[in-house]
Amino acid sequence: MIMRIFQVVTRPGKEAEFSKFFHEVAIPLMKRTEGIVDVFPGAARPESPRAFAFVMIWRDLDALKSFVGEDYTTPHVDPAEEALVEHRLIRHYDLVPG
């Protein structure tokens, strides 16, 4: 399984708008995406009000690529979030069974 960590920093002043998108669009989309085993959304906290994250567990690399394309190392961006986001960071790991 593949762990995909997607972190976002919003543009200043866009926190509320991104939060609405995150809760109403992004989380439901990821939860119903084929190939996702589990999704752990992380909303902004008072000490980092512009930071949001997803930890996604994908069944395998093929499932991830079927969603984002061959270049899975580039963040998959919904056009609705483009104007709201200042910075994105994406990382991938092999999930270690616990």
DSSP file with accessible surface (Angstrom, degrees, kcal/mol):
  #  RESIDUE AA STRUCTURE BP1 BP2  ACC     N-H-->O    O-->H-N    N-H-->O    O-->H-N    TCO  KAPPA ALPHA  PHI   PSI    X-CA   Y-CA   Z-CA
    1    1 A M              0   0  113      0, 0.0    94,-2.4     0, 0.0     2,-0.5   0.000 360.0 360.0 360.0 153.7    0.0    0.0    0.0
    2    2 A I  E     -AB  58  94A  22     56,-2.0    56,-3.2    92,-0.2     2,-0.6  -0.919 360.0-150.9-112.7 129.6    1.0    3.6   -0.7
    3    3 A M  E     -AB  57  93A  46     90,-3.4    90,-2.3    -2,-0.5     2,-0.5  -0.893  14.7-168.5 -97.8 123.4    0.8    6.4    1.9
    4    4 A R  E     -AB  56  92A   7     52,-3.0    52,-2.8    -2,-0.6     2,-0.6  -0.967   2.7-165.3-114.9 119.4    0.3    9.8    0.1
    5    5 A I  E     -AB  55  91A  38     86,-2.8    86,-2.0    -2,-0.5     2,-0.5  -0.934   6.1-174.5-109.2 120.7    0.6   12.9    2.3
    6    6 A F  E     -AB  54  90A  20     48,-2.7    48,-2.3    -2,-0.6     2,-0.4  -0.972   2.9-174.2-119.7 116.1   -0.7   16.0    0.7
    7    7 A Q  E     -AB  53  89A  89     82,-3.0    82,-2.4    -2,-0.5     2,-0.4  -0.924   1.0-169.6-116.1 143.4   -0.2   19.3    2.5
    8    8 A V  E     -AB  52  88A   5     44,-2.9    44,-2.4    -2,-0.4     2,-0.5  -0.981  13.6-162.9-132.3 139.1   -1.6   22.7    1.6
    9    9 A V  E     -AB  51  87A  44     78,-2.6    77,-2.4    -2,-0.4    78,-2.0  -0.996  26.3-138.1-117.8 123.8   -0.9   26.2    2.8
   10   10 A T  E     - B   0  85A   0     40,-2.5    75,-0.3    -2,-0.5     5,-0.1  -0.322  24.0 -97.0 -76.6 162.3   -3.7   28.6    1.7
   11   11 A R    >   -     0   0  102     73,-2.9     3,-2.3     1,-0.1     4,-0.2  -0.471  59.0 -83.5 -69.4 147.8   -3.2   32.1    0.4
   12   12 A P  T 3  S+     0   0   86      0, 0.0    -1,-0.1     0, 0.0    -3,-0.0  -0.291 118.3  17.4 -55.1 134.7   -3.6   34.7    3.2
   13   13 A G  T 3  S+     0   0   67     -3,-0.1     4,-0.2     1,-0.1     3,-0.2   0.393 104.6  90.7  84.6  -3.4   -7.2   35.6    3.7
   14   14 A K    <>  +     0   0   74     -3,-2.3     4,-2.7    70,-0.1     5,-0.3   0.294  50.7 105.3-105.5   9.4   -8.4   32.5    1.9
   15   15 A E  H  > S+     0   0   56      1,-0.2     4,-2.7     2,-0.2     5,-0.2   0.918  81.6  44.1 -58.2 -49.8   -8.6   30.2    5.0
   16   16 A A  H  > S+     0   0   82      2,-0.2     4,-2.2     1,-0.2    -1,-0.2   0.915 115.0  48.9 -65.1 -42.1  -12.4   30.2    5.3
   17   17 A E  H  > S+     0   0  105     -4,-0.2     4,-2.0     2,-0.2    -2,-0.2   0.919 114.2  45.4 -65.3 -42.4  -13.0   29.7    1.6
   18   18 A F  H  X S+     0   0    5     -4,-2.7     4,-3.4     2,-0.2    -2,-0.2   0.911 109.3  56.1 -67.7 -38.8  -10.5   26.8    1.4
   19   19 A S  H  X S+     0   0   37     -4,-2.7     4,-2.6    -5,-0.3     5,-0.3   0.918 107.3  49.3 -58.4 -42.9  -12.0   25.3    4.6
   20   20 A K  H  X S+     0   0  122     -4,-2.2     4,-2.7     2,-0.2     5,-0.4   0.942 113.8  45.7 -61.2 -47.4  -15.4   25.2    2.9
   21   21 A F  H  X>S+     0   0   19     -4,-2.0     4,-2.5     2,-0.2     5,-2.1   0.929 112.5  52.1 -60.2 -44.9  -13.9   23.6   -0.2
   22   22 A F  I  <>S+     0   0    4     -4,-3.4     5,-2.6     3,-0.2    -2,-0.2   0.938 117.9  35.6 -58.4 -49.5  -11.9   21.1    1.9
   23   23 A H  I  <5S+     0   0   93     -4,-2.6    -1,-0.2    -5,-0.2    -2,-0.2   0.857 126.3  36.5 -76.9 -37.0  -14.9   19.9    3.9
   24   24 A E  I  <5S+     0   0  118     -4,-2.7    -3,-0.2    -5,-0.3    -2,-0.2   0.739 134.6  11.4 -91.2 -25.2  -17.6   20.1    1.2
   25   25 A V  I  X5S+     0   0   61     -4,-2.5     4,-2.3    -5,-0.4    -3,-0.2   0.758 123.3  45.1-117.5 -58.7  -15.7   19.0   -1.9
   26   26 A A  I  ><S+     0   0   12     -5,-2.1     4,-2.6     2,-0.2     5,-0.2   0.928 113.2  46.2 -64.7 -49.2  -12.2   17.5   -1.2
   27   27 A I  H  ><S+     0   0   20     -5,-2.6     4,-2.5    -6,-0.3     5,-0.2   0.963 115.7  44.9 -62.4 -50.8  -13.0   15.2    1.7
   28   28 A P  H  > S+     0   0   49      0, 0.0     4,-1.3     0, 0.0    -1,-0.2   0.913 113.4  52.4 -60.0 -38.8  -16.1   13.6    0.1
   29   29 A L  H >< S+     0   0   48     -4,-2.3     3,-0.6     1,-0.2     4,-0.4   0.951 112.1  44.1 -60.4 -49.1  -14.3   13.2   -3.2
   30   30 A M  H >< S+     0   0   15     -4,-2.6     3,-1.2     1,-0.2    -1,-0.2   0.897 109.0  57.2 -66.8 -36.8  -11.4   11.4   -1.6
   31   31 A K  H 3< S+     0   0  137     -4,-2.5    -1,-0.2     1,-0.3    -2,-0.2   0.783 112.5  41.2 -66.2 -25.2  -13.6    9.2    0.5
   32   32 A R  T << S+     0   0  179     -4,-1.3     2,-0.3    -3,-0.6    -1,-0.3   0.348  86.8 120.6-103.9   7.9  -15.4    7.9   -2.6
   33   33 A T    X   -     0   0   20     -3,-1.2     3,-1.7    -4,-0.4     2,-0.1  -0.569  68.7-115.7 -78.0 128.9  -12.4    7.5   -4.8
   34   34 A E  T 3  S+     0   0  144     -2,-0.3     3,-0.1     1,-0.2    -1,-0.1  -0.376  99.7  28.8 -60.5 134.1  -11.7    4.0   -6.1
   35   35 A G  T 3  S+     0   0    6      1,-0.3    24,-3.0    -2,-0.1     2,-0.5   0.233  87.0 122.3  97.6 -12.5   -8.5    2.6   -4.9
   36   36 A I  E <   -C   58   0A  29     -3,-1.7    -1,-0.3    22,-0.2    22,-0.2  -0.725  37.3-175.5 -84.4 128.7   -8.4    4.5   -1.6
   37   37 A V  E    S-     0   0A  82     20,-3.5     2,-0.3    -2,-0.5    21,-0.2   0.852  70.1 -12.0 -87.6 -42.4   -8.2    2.3    1.4
   38   38 A D  E     -C   57   0A  80     19,-1.3    19,-2.9     2,-0.0     2,-0.4  -0.988  56.5-150.5-158.5 154.7   -8.5    5.1    4.0
   39   39 A V  E     -C   56   0A  11     -2,-0.3    17,-0.2    17,-0.2    15,-0.0  -0.998   4.4-170.9-131.9 133.0   -8.4    8.9    4.2
   40   40 A F  E     -C   55   0A 110     15,-3.0    15,-1.8    -2,-0.4     2,-0.2  -0.871  14.5-163.7-123.8  92.3   -7.3   11.0    7.2
   41   41 A P  E     -C   54   0A  49      0, 0.0     2,-0.5     0, 0.0    13,-0.2  -0.566   2.7-156.5 -77.8 142.0   -8.1   14.7    6.6
   42   42 A G  E     -C   53   0A  30     11,-3.7    11,-2.6    -2,-0.2     2,-0.2  -0.969   7.4-158.1-121.9 116.0   -6.4   17.3    8.7
   43   43 A A        -     0   0   49     -2,-0.5     9,-0.1     9,-0.2     8,-0.1  -0.485  34.8 -78.6 -89.2 162.6   -8.0   20.7    9.2
   44   44 A A        -     0   0   36      5,-0.2    -1,-0.2    -2,-0.2     8,-0.1  -0.174  42.2-151.1 -59.0 148.3   -6.3   23.9   10.2
   45   45 A R  B >   -D   48   0B 148      3,-0.8     3,-1.6     6,-0.2     6,-0.2  -0.792  31.1-101.8-116.0 162.6   -5.5   24.5   13.9
   46   46 A P  T 3  S+     0   0  114      0, 0.0    -1,-0.0     0, 0.0    -2,-0.0   0.851 122.1  51.3 -54.8 -36.6   -5.2   27.8   15.7
   47   47 A E  T 3  S+     0   0  129      1,-0.3    -3,-0.0     2,-0.1     0, 0.0   0.645 126.0  25.6 -78.6 -12.0   -1.4   27.8   15.6
   48   48 A S  B X  S+D   45   0B  47     -3,-1.6     3,-1.8     3,-0.1    -3,-0.8  -0.474  71.2 166.4-144.9  68.6   -1.4   27.1   11.8
   49   49 A P  T 3  S+     0   0   69      0, 0.0    -5,-0.2     0, 0.0    -2,-0.1   0.628  76.4  50.2 -68.0 -11.8   -4.6   28.5   10.5
   50   50 A R  T 3  S+     0   0   66     -5,-0.1   -40,-2.5   -40,-0.1     2,-0.5   0.391  91.4  95.8-104.2   3.4   -3.6   28.3    6.8
   51   51 A A  E <   +A    9   0A  37     -3,-1.8     2,-0.3    -6,-0.2   -42,-0.2  -0.827  42.0 165.7-105.8 130.3   -2.4   24.6    6.8
   52   52 A F  E     -A    8   0A   9    -44,-2.4   -44,-2.9    -2,-0.5     2,-0.3  -0.930  10.1-174.1-133.2 157.2   -4.5   21.6    5.8
   53   53 A A  E     -AC   7  42A  27    -11,-2.6   -11,-3.7    -2,-0.3     2,-0.4  -0.990  17.5-154.7-152.5 157.9   -3.5   18.1    5.0
   54   54 A F  E     -AC   6  41A  11    -48,-2.3   -48,-2.7    -2,-0.3     2,-0.6  -0.998   3.0-164.7-128.4 134.0   -4.6   14.7    3.8
   55   55 A V  E     -AC   5  40A  44    -15,-1.8   -15,-3.0    -2,-0.4     2,-0.4  -0.993  21.5-175.1-111.6 117.7   -3.0   11.4    4.6
   56   56 A M  E     -AC   4  39A   5    -52,-2.8   -52,-3.0    -2,-0.6     2,-0.6  -0.949  19.0-151.4-116.6 137.4   -4.4    8.9    2.1
   57   57 A I  E     -AC   3  38A  13    -19,-2.9   -20,-3.5    -2,-0.4   -19,-1.3  -0.948  18.1-162.8-107.9 117.1   -3.8    5.2    2.0
   58   58 A W  E     -AC   2  36A   0    -56,-3.2   -56,-2.0    -2,-0.6   -22,-0.2  -0.788  25.2-128.3-101.1 144.6   -3.9    3.8   -1.5
   59   59 A R  S    S-     0   0  113    -24,-3.0     2,-0.3    -2,-0.3    -1,-0.1   0.901  83.0 -33.4 -54.4 -45.9   -4.3    0.1   -2.4
   60   60 A D     >  -     0   0   61    -25,-0.3     4,-1.9   -59,-0.1    -1,-0.2  -0.963  67.0 -86.7-166.3 175.1   -1.3    0.2   -4.7
   61   61 A L  H  > S+     0   0   53     -2,-0.3     4,-2.9     1,-0.2     5,-0.2   0.869 121.8  57.8 -64.7 -35.5    0.6    2.5   -7.1
   62   62 A D  H  > S+     0   0  121      1,-0.2     4,-2.1     2,-0.2    -1,-0.2   0.907 106.0  49.6 -62.4 -40.1   -1.7    1.5  -10.0
   63   63 A A  H  > S+     0   0    1      2,-0.2     4,-1.0     1,-0.2    -1,-0.2   0.923 112.1  48.3 -63.8 -43.1   -4.8    2.7   -8.2
   64   64 A L  H >X S+     0   0    0     -4,-1.9     4,-2.5     1,-0.2     3,-0.9   0.946 111.8  49.3 -61.8 -47.2   -3.1    6.0   -7.4
   65   65 A K  H 3X S+     0   0   49     -4,-2.9     4,-2.6     1,-0.3    -1,-0.2   0.844 103.9  59.6 -63.7 -32.3   -2.0    6.4  -11.0
   66   66 A S  H 3< S+     0   0   96     -4,-2.1    -1,-0.3    -5,-0.2    -2,-0.2   0.808 113.1  39.8 -67.5 -24.0   -5.4    5.7  -12.3
   67   67 A F  H << S+     0   0   53     -4,-1.0    -2,-0.2    -3,-0.9    -1,-0.2   0.899 132.6  19.6 -87.6 -45.0   -6.7    8.7  -10.2
   68   68 A V  H  < S-     0   0   27     -4,-2.5     3,-0.2     1,-0.3    -3,-0.2   0.572 106.2-115.2-105.9 -12.7   -3.9   11.2  -10.8
   69   69 A G     <  -     0   0   32     -4,-2.6    -1,-0.3    -5,-0.4    -2,-0.1  -0.356  48.3 -52.3 101.6 175.6   -2.1   10.0  -13.9
   70   70 A E  S    S+     0   0  144      1,-0.2     2,-1.8    -2,-0.1     3,-0.2   0.838 126.0  66.7 -60.3 -37.2    1.4    8.7  -14.5
   71   71 A D    >   +     0   0   95     -3,-0.2     3,-1.3     1,-0.2    -1,-0.2  -0.518  60.5 158.8 -85.4  73.4    3.1   11.7  -12.9
   72   72 A Y  T 3   +     0   0   65     -2,-1.8    -1,-0.2     1,-0.2     4,-0.1   0.618  60.8  72.6 -74.4  -9.6    1.8   10.8   -9.4
   73   73 A T  T 3  S+     0   0   78     -3,-0.2    -1,-0.2     2,-0.1    17,-0.2   0.595  82.9  81.2 -82.0  -9.1    4.5   12.9   -7.7
   74   74 A T  S <  S-     0   0   70     -3,-1.3    15,-0.0    -6,-0.1    -3,-0.0  -0.821  95.9-104.4 -94.1 133.2    2.8   16.1   -8.8
   75   75 A P        -     0   0   33      0, 0.0     2,-0.6     0, 0.0    -2,-0.1  -0.312  27.8-127.5 -58.9 133.8   -0.1   17.3   -6.6
   76   76 A H        -     0   0   82     -4,-0.1     2,-0.5    -7,-0.0    -8,-0.0  -0.759  32.7-162.9 -81.1 119.1   -3.5   16.6   -8.2
   77   77 A V        -     0   0   40     -2,-0.6     5,-0.0     3,-0.0     3,-0.0  -0.929  16.7-140.1-117.8 125.4   -5.3   20.0   -8.0
   78   78 A D    >>  -     0   0   47     -2,-0.5     3,-2.1     1,-0.1     4,-0.8  -0.633  24.4-127.2 -74.0 134.0   -9.0   20.7   -8.3
   79   79 A P  G >4 S+     0   0  115      0, 0.0     3,-0.6     0, 0.0     4,-0.5   0.828 107.7  64.9 -54.4 -28.7   -9.5   23.8  -10.4
   80   80 A A  G 34 S+     0   0   60      1,-0.2     3,-0.1     2,-0.1     4,-0.1   0.758 104.7  44.5 -67.0 -22.5  -11.7   25.2   -7.6
   81   81 A E  G X> S+     0   0   11     -3,-2.1     3,-1.5     1,-0.1     4,-1.2   0.619  86.5  91.7 -96.9 -11.3   -8.7   25.3   -5.2
   82   82 A E  G X< S+     0   0   96     -4,-0.8     3,-0.6    -3,-0.6    -1,-0.1   0.893  90.5  42.5 -52.5 -47.6   -6.1   26.8   -7.5
   83   83 A A  G 34 S+     0   0   67     -4,-0.5    -1,-0.3     1,-0.2    -2,-0.1   0.622 113.9  54.4 -77.0  -9.5   -6.8   30.4   -6.5
   84   84 A L  G <4 S+     0   0    7     -3,-1.5   -73,-2.9    -4,-0.1     2,-0.5   0.651  93.5  79.0 -96.6 -17.3   -7.0   29.5   -2.8
   85   85 A V  E <<  +B   10   0A   1     -4,-1.2   -75,-0.3    -3,-0.6     3,-0.1  -0.813  42.4 177.8-109.0 129.8   -3.6   27.7   -2.4
   86   86 A E  E    S+     0   0A 101    -77,-2.4     2,-0.3    -2,-0.5   -76,-0.2   0.816  74.9  11.6 -89.1 -38.4   -0.2   29.3   -2.0
   87   87 A H  E     -B    9   0A 104    -78,-2.0   -78,-2.6     2,-0.0     2,-0.4  -1.000  58.2-168.4-147.8 141.5    1.9   26.2   -1.5
   88   88 A R  E     -B    8   0A  50     -2,-0.3     2,-0.4   -80,-0.2   -80,-0.2  -0.975   2.3-172.2-128.1 146.9    1.4   22.4   -1.9
   89   89 A L  E     -B    7   0A  52    -82,-2.4   -82,-3.0    -2,-0.4     2,-0.4  -0.999   4.3-173.3-137.5 133.5    3.7   19.6   -0.8
   90   90 A I  E     +B    6   0A  16     -2,-0.4     2,-0.3   -84,-0.2   -84,-0.2  -0.990   5.1 175.0-130.6 138.0    3.2   15.9   -1.7
   91   91 A R  E     -B    5   0A 126    -86,-2.0   -86,-2.8    -2,-0.4     2,-0.4  -0.985  13.0-153.6-138.9 150.5    5.1   12.9   -0.4
   92   92 A H  E     +B    4   0A  47     -2,-0.3     2,-0.3   -88,-0.2   -88,-0.2  -0.968  14.7 173.7-127.5 144.1    4.7    9.2   -0.9
   93   93 A Y  E     -B    3   0A 117    -90,-2.3   -90,-3.4    -2,-0.4     2,-0.5  -0.972  37.2-109.8-142.4 152.9    5.7    6.3    1.3
   94   94 A D  E     -B    2   0A 126     -2,-0.3     2,-0.3   -92,-0.2   -92,-0.2  -0.741  45.9-116.1 -78.7 129.6    5.3    2.5    1.4
   95   95 A L        -     0   0   57    -94,-2.4    -1,-0.0    -2,-0.5   -38,-0.0  -0.523  23.2-144.3 -70.8 130.9    2.9    1.8    4.2
   96   96 A V        -     0   0  122     -2,-0.3    -1,-0.1     1,-0.0    -3,-0.0  -0.854  20.4-121.4 -97.4 119.6    4.6   -0.2    7.0
   97   97 A P              0   0  122      0, 0.0    -1,-0.0     0, 0.0     0, 0.0  -0.347 360.0 360.0 -61.2 140.5    2.2   -2.7    8.6
   98   98 A G              0   0  128     -2,-0.0     0, 0.0     0, 0.0     0, 0.0  -0.481 360.0 360.0-109.1 360.0    1.8   -2.1   12.3
